[in-house]
Amino acid sequence: MPYEDGPISGEQAKQHALTGLREAITRGDMAPAQRLVEGELAERFGVTRGSIRAALIDLTAEGLVERVHNRGARVRVVSVEEAVAITECRMVLEGLCAAKAAARATDEQLSELAALGQAMVKAVADGEPLTYSALNHELHAYIRDISGQQVAVELLQRLNAQLVRHRFQLALRPGRPQKSLNEHLALIEAIRAHDPAAAQVAAHAHLASVIEALRE
């Protein structure tokens, strides 16, 4: 967004800052507990401090940012206990989306799921945990997209954004990608078999395994 004539303001500016900040946090570019200084962020995004302040209010409501008394805003720290609670909620919603996807998926979408599964197998075989983590994220997003359950999708986007630190930590844990790979392949096969009940069970089993890993 051009801002050669000075910082922009108004709703467009707020949305520009909101999108940029949300993406930076969910990508892991901004670490948990990192201070969010309005002046620095205003310069980074080319908007007014008021636009940054408004964006931070929205991100606080989304659970990505928290206000610390006398210290301003920071990226919210999500404890293991809260990560488990969030994943329990994800389990229900991801199971719903998996079942819907199994019922709705077209042949083209099933082929794409198979290709994602093959790419995940290769990433694990090549010892590339971050590639595997990115593919993991892509697979779940694609299943949600196939499902057509927009309410669940929006809820999951909000929940998943809060788990970015834990997702990266699990991806880098020795042996974790190999374990979760089989769970993901089972999920893919259930959807490809057009078996909603099996897809839901596979999604629940995978997220139960995530909860177990978080607690270790």
N, C-alpha and C positions, 0 to 999 in steps of 0.2 A: 504493500500500500504506500503510495508516494506521500511524503510529508515535507517537501523542500521548503514550503512556506512557514514551517513551524509545526509544533505538535497539533494533532487534530483532536477534536473533542466531540461530545455528543454520543448518541447510541451506537453509531458505526464504529467509533473509536473504542468504546467499551467492548463491543463484540470482537473487534480485532485483538485487543489485549486479552480478553477472556479466552479466545480460541488458542492464542499463542501460549499463554500460561498453562492452560489445561494440557496442551500437547507436550510442553516441556516437562511437566510433572509426571504425566503418564508414561513418557518415554524414559524417565529416570534421569533426565538431564539436570533436574533439581532434586537434591537429596533430602530425605526426611530431616526435619528440624532446621533446614536452611532458611535463614532470614530472608524475607521478601521486602526489600526496601523500595518504597514507592518512587522515590526520585530516580533510582537506578533503572527500575522497570519502565518508568515513563520514557526515559531516554532510549532504552533498548527497543521499545515498540513504537516510538514516535508519537506518543499520545500524551495527554495531560495527566497530572497526578490524580485529578478527580476521576478520570476514566479508569486508571489503575485501581483506585480505591473502590469504585463500583464493581469492577471485575473481581476483586478480592472478596467482596461481600458475597457475590454469587458462588465463588469457589469454596467459601466457608460453608455455605448452605449445602454444597455438593459433598462436603467431607474431605476435600483435598487440602484445605488451608485451615489453620487455626490461629486465633488471636491469643497472644500471651500478654498478661497484664504488665503494662509499662515497657513492653519490649516489641510491640507491633505484631505483624503477621509473620508466620513461618509455614513451611510445608508440614502438613500434619503427620505426626508419628502414629502409625497403626501398630498396636501391640500384637503379640502372637495370639493372645486370647481373643482380641477383636477380629484378627484375621481368620481365626477358626469360625467365629460366629458369622462373619461375612460369607465364608465358604459354605457353611451350612445353608444359608439362604440361596447361594448360587446353585447348590445341589438340586434344590426343588425347581428352580427356574431353568437351569441347563437341561434337566431331565425332561421338562415340558417341551423345550425347544427341540431336543433330540427326537422325541416322539413325533412331534409335528413334522420335522424334517423327513423322518422315515416314511411318513404318509404322503408327503408332497413332492419329494425330490424327483426331478426329471432325469432322464438318461444322461444328459450332458452334465448335470450337477453331480450325479453319481460318479461319472468319469473324473471330474475335478477332485472329488473327495478321494478317489483311489490314487490320483497323482500326488495329492498332498501327503497321503499315507506313505507312498514310496519315497517322497522327499524326506520325510521324517526318519524313515529307516536308514536312508543314506547319511543323514546328518549324525545319527547315533553311531553308525558304523565308522564314519570319518572322525569321530571324537570332536564334534563341533556343537557344544552345548548351547551357545548363544543362537546359532542358526536354528537348532531344534526348538529353542524357546520361542523364537519368532514364528516358526511354523506352527507350533502349538497354539499360539495366540491367533494366527490366521485360520487354523482349522475351526476353533470354537466360534470365531466371528462368522465364518462361512456357514456353519451349521445353524447359527442363529438367523442368518440372512435367509437361508432356505426355509426355515420354519414359518416365516411370515407372521410370527407372534410379536408384533411391534411393542406392545406394552412390556413383555418380558425382556425384549431386546434393550429397551431404554433403561429398565431397572438394572439389568446386568452390566450395561456400560458404566453406570454410576458405581456399582459395587466393585467391578474389576479395576476401575481407576484407582481405588484405594489400596490395591494389593500389589502395586508394581514392584515395590522393594522386595516383598516376600517371593514374588514370582521369579525375579532374577536370582535370589539366593537359592531357591530350590533348583533352578536350572543348573547352577554351578555346583550343586552338591554331588559328590562322586556316587555314581550308580543310579541316581534319580532318573535321568533321561531314559535309561534302559528299562527301568520299571514302568514308567508312565507310557512308554512307547506301546507296550502290549495292550494297555488299557485303551489308548487312543485307536489302535487297530481294531480292537473289539467293537468300539463305538462305530467306527467307519463301516465295518462289516454288517452290523445290525441295521444301520440306515440303508446300506446297499441292498439288504435283503427285504427292505420295506416292512420291517418288523418294529412297530412303534413300542411295544412292551419291552422287547429286548434292547432297543436303543435307550429307553429310559433307564433300565437296569444298568446298562453299561456306563451311562453318564453318572448315575449315582455311585457306582463302584469306583469310577475314576476319582470323583471328588471326595469320596470317603478316604481314598488313598492319599489325596492331597492333605486332608485334615490330619491324617496319621503322620505324614511327613512334617507338617508344620509343628506338631507337638513333640517331635523327636529332639 
